[in-house]
């Protein structure tokens, strides 16, 4: 199974992300913490999956919209958020179905590292953001790649594929490693200013049995890297 077959394992993927360490107790709470007070803000969730982050943002008073390239994921998001939710099937690699300067914030959780070219997607995200708006990004931490693949070149943009198990479904996902300076150069070229880079710990309420051996809930570990970017 390849990374293009998300519809085939959407249910297993969504179910595991509801309770797993990396999404439920790390990426999602960290992203919501960086978003802060979102009451009254119009927010786009780029690559929204089954909609857990959209649900939390809506509960916090934001006006939310979301898209994903997987029709299966959008189906689960609609079950969660209701038939009237602003959900669309769209691909970040293409032109987005939103107007210019339509959003106060965009959240791109664990999306960009699937893409070889960031220039077009970042240009589209900048287009739909108001000037002064924020793009919040999480990606695989670039330091991990040369640790796992010691013969690799950290400074090269490199395609690699890994297998994962989602509730008994073995799938192969393809990513693109890029060094930190390449990421920040891409952000700047697209019209963003880096306001913050974050390497947070897992949530304080993380069940101890989910943590790697020796890791406490308040201790950071190498996993994802987070950016807060301002549209200039």
Secondary structure as the mmCIF struct_conf table of DSSP 4:
data_model
#
loop_
_struct_conf.conf_type_id
_struct_conf.id
_struct_conf.beg_label_comp_id
_struct_conf.beg_label_asym_id
_struct_conf.beg_label_seq_id
_struct_conf.end_label_comp_id
_struct_conf.end_label_asym_id
_struct_conf.end_label_seq_id
TURN_TY1_P TURN_TY1_P1 UNK A 3 UNK A 4
HELX_RH_3T_P HELX_RH_3T_P1 UNK A 6 UNK A 8
BEND BEND1 UNK A 9 UNK A 9
HELX_RH_AL_P HELX_RH_AL_P1 UNK A 10 UNK A 19
HELX_RH_AL_P HELX_RH_AL_P2 UNK A 21 UNK A 22
HELX_RH_PI_P HELX_RH_PI_P1 UNK A 23 UNK A 27
HELX_RH_AL_P HELX_RH_AL_P3 UNK A 28 UNK A 35
TURN_TY1_P TURN_TY1_P2 UNK A 39 UNK A 40
STRN STRN1 UNK A 42 UNK A 46
TURN_TY1_P TURN_TY1_P3 UNK A 47 UNK A 47
TURN_TY1_P TURN_TY1_P4 UNK A 49 UNK A 50
BEND BEND2 UNK A 51 UNK A 51
HELX_RH_AL_P HELX_RH_AL_P4 UNK A 52 UNK A 59
TURN_TY1_P TURN_TY1_P5 UNK A 60 UNK A 61
STRN STRN2 UNK A 63 UNK A 68
BEND BEND3 UNK A 69 UNK A 69
HELX_RH_AL_P HELX_RH_AL_P5 UNK A 71 UNK A 81
TURN_TY1_P TURN_TY1_P6 UNK A 83 UNK A 84
BEND BEND4 UNK A 85 UNK A 85
STRN STRN3 UNK A 86 UNK A 89
TURN_TY1_P TURN_TY1_P7 UNK A 92 UNK A 93
BEND BEND5 UNK A 94 UNK A 94
BEND BEND6 UNK A 97 UNK A 98
TURN_TY1_P TURN_TY1_P8 UNK A 100 UNK A 101
STRN STRN4 UNK A 103 UNK A 109
BEND BEND7 UNK A 110 UNK A 110
HELX_RH_3T_P HELX_RH_3T_P2 UNK A 112 UNK A 114
BEND BEND8 UNK A 116 UNK A 116
HELX_RH_AL_P HELX_RH_AL_P6 UNK A 119 UNK A 128
STRN STRN5 UNK A 129 UNK A 140
HELX_RH_AL_P HELX_RH_AL_P7 UNK A 142 UNK A 148
BEND BEND9 UNK A 149 UNK A 149
TURN_TY1_P TURN_TY1_P9 UNK A 150 UNK A 151
BEND BEND10 UNK A 152 UNK A 152
TURN_TY1_P TURN_TY1_P10 UNK A 154 UNK A 155
BEND BEND11 UNK A 156 UNK A 156
STRN STRN6 UNK A 158 UNK A 166
TURN_TY1_P TURN_TY1_P11 UNK A 167 UNK A 168
STRN STRN7 UNK A 169 UNK A 177
HELX_RH_AL_P HELX_RH_AL_P8 UNK A 180 UNK A 189
TURN_TY1_P TURN_TY1_P12 UNK A 190 UNK A 191
STRN STRN8 UNK A 192 UNK A 198
HELX_LH_PP_P HELX_LH_PP_P1 UNK A 200 UNK A 200
STRN STRN9 UNK A 201 UNK A 201
HELX_LH_PP_P HELX_LH_PP_P2 UNK A 202 UNK A 203
TURN_TY1_P TURN_TY1_P13 UNK A 204 UNK A 205
HELX_RH_3T_P HELX_RH_3T_P3 UNK A 208 UNK A 210
BEND BEND12 UNK A 211 UNK A 211
HELX_LH_PP_P HELX_LH_PP_P3 UNK A 212 UNK A 212
TURN_TY1_P TURN_TY1_P14 UNK A 213 UNK A 214
TURN_TY1_P TURN_TY1_P15 UNK A 217 UNK A 218
BEND BEND13 UNK A 219 UNK A 219
STRN STRN10 UNK A 220 UNK A 220
BEND BEND14 UNK A 222 UNK A 223
STRN STRN11 UNK A 224 UNK A 231
#
